[in-house]
Amino acid sequence: MKTKKLKSDRSLRAKLRSPGRPPVLHRAERWPFWKAIAQGHSSEDAAGVAGVSPAVGNRWFRQCGGMPPSNLAPSAPEPTGRYLCFAEREQIALARARGEGVRAIARQLGRAPSTISRELRRNAATRGGGLEYRAHTAQWHADRAARRPKPAKLVTNRALLKYVQDRLAGNVATPGGRAITGPQVQWKGRRHGRRQARRWSRAWSPEQIANRLLTDFPEDTSMRISHEAIYQALYVQGRGALRRELTACLRTGRALRVPRERVRGRGKSFVTPEILISERPACVDDRAVPGHWEGDLILGLSSSAIGTLVERTTRFTLLLHLPPQAGHGQQPRDKHGPALAGHGAAAVRDAITRTMASLPKQLRQSLTWDQGSEMSQHAQLSIDTGLKVFFCDPRSPWQRGTNENTNGLLRQYFPKGTDLSAYRASELNAVALALNTRPRKTLGWRTPTEAFNDLLRSIRATAG
């Protein structure tokens, strides 16, 4: 008996194994989302650019581990128009519903009739046994056919995979070889919280692993991989080999990759371009002109803090007493209430103003601080003291190296993990005096106090 030939047999497409539910939006719709992510926008803002809800944007970002798929990465070429887009497929579907022929559709789109004919055969929906053309399904089939997946190197090279995984996630062991498991930490798909146990592992960084391969396998060129490929194997779904939970073995413990532009844009809103350290006068760098200061907070338990000010030329140090305010630790913290810990913006501003009030104007030229919220009232501070306030770039403590060095010296007196609110102002002055009366090699073995007093005498002689 002769069987009836189905129209779907002419679709020139092999029988599918149920590739799953078609995506909600295709490449053309996701492209603006990942482009906005690369420009430093949050997932919610990028979702608005792409015209989807914030929940969809968050889901796209988390599903991809914070890294765009290769065909949507900023380095990927943009669509050239050589292939049909979703809008053209919608026009084809509407024209077919009106009963128009292949050549009429081709004339409307400015395409060759063979392009339309091939599209109607290859990307038609065949689930019902016929050739039904629907734009959404056609775009899904076209995206699937356009993929050119390259197998990851860690998938094809098992020896390389074992080397990478052992150094990234291998057990910590004693000198005798006995494995130490460490804390049992469940991976929740998110970054570890503050002051919580973390998984123990050998925890080599991907860059350490990639460069150590050259030493351990100098002749075997198959044992080579870039650190970026290791990161992609950890963060990008579908790369295989390394499971996402192994991101807990990285030093940062990030479950999602953070785009570079988003990191660069993390500066505080009160820091404007004209007060960044790049705008600070060049004469400050060579330390020839006195009166330029660097400042910061050193933090302790229970949100306690001490402010530090260091003069760049003489290394003269001043400490700010920042006692907690009434009610601190005695009532639930109000996120939008006053800063009771003692190092809020108003408290720091007042402490600097009091400390600087006794200095001559010539020694109140500028103050360089990091982008901490305690300096959000810098404009009022400039009015009160005459100091021009400049801010370092985010995560750039070396731009206030004098202050960082001094903070390291102060940790001898105020170790990390101790309550700094226990010290009175007189005790802070005594510690500052101890630092200022220690000879410094950079000052020709003079003390900061001697160098600072020389400046004061010079200023008074000039004024007199």
C-alpha angles and dihedrals in degrees: 000000000000113000121221113253113232122228088232089069088071094057093095089225126116119242109279125231094220101279090199135251115334114251120260093239132016136223096285091056096043095048095078090048096057092040089057090047090054089053091058102262122144120251091257094050092045089052089056090052090052092046097243133115121274089246091058091048091051091048093051091049095048095043089057095043091243092299122105119237113263093254091053099040118119089248092056116099116256119244109282100199093250090116129050115268129213093262091055091048089053089054090050091051092050092047092050090050088055089051097247120158130244096259093049090052091047091054091050093052098037091239133129115267089235090059091055093044092050091047092053091052103040103040103033122123109254102174092105093053095257138075106270116170117215120168096221094050092042092054090049092053091046092052091049093050092048094059116108101185114193114205112247115249092234089057095053098038109058094179091055090047091053091049093050096043094046093054095040102041104009120130123269108245140191120246086263092058099254111145118237111206098193123194118352104236124180115222110232100181091256137090117278115266127243118279093007132127116266133204114271117230140141085266102194110176117246089247091054091049094048094050096041090059089070090059099041096043107026094158101035107083091180088070094072130110134155122241089238090059089054091051091050091050088055100043109028116080113230096027089106129199100072119057120228093239089067087075083084086072092063117098092245093042090215114168090197131043112246115221113238095234091053090055092048090053096055095102118126119268093238091060109088125187094254093063098046118117090254087070094051113115114267091233089072093065098061092049091226094124115061126217099064114122138192122208143185144149126255110209133212140174122315092023091294118156145178123207120225129201122184127185108225099217101045101021087231109167131213123186123211118218108221108177120184116261126242112289097026110145092004099086136033112281114260109214092205097036130094120298101258095176090083101244101082121132095268094047093049092046092052093046093052091046092052093046096047096043093085095053123091118253092251089065094051101071106126144341124212117202137166120254096272119148089236087079097053089113093058092126092061090043090056090052093048098045107019090238117143105223120215128182130217121234115268114282093005106120092156088073086074096039096152091058093044090053091050092049088055090054091048092055087073086069099029107036121196114266095035130113107256094186089076092076122090124219091255091056091050090051090052092053091047089051090052091054094043093052095052114102115245127211091214089058094050090263093303118131123249088243092057092047092047093048090052088056092050092050091048092051093048092048091051092047092047 
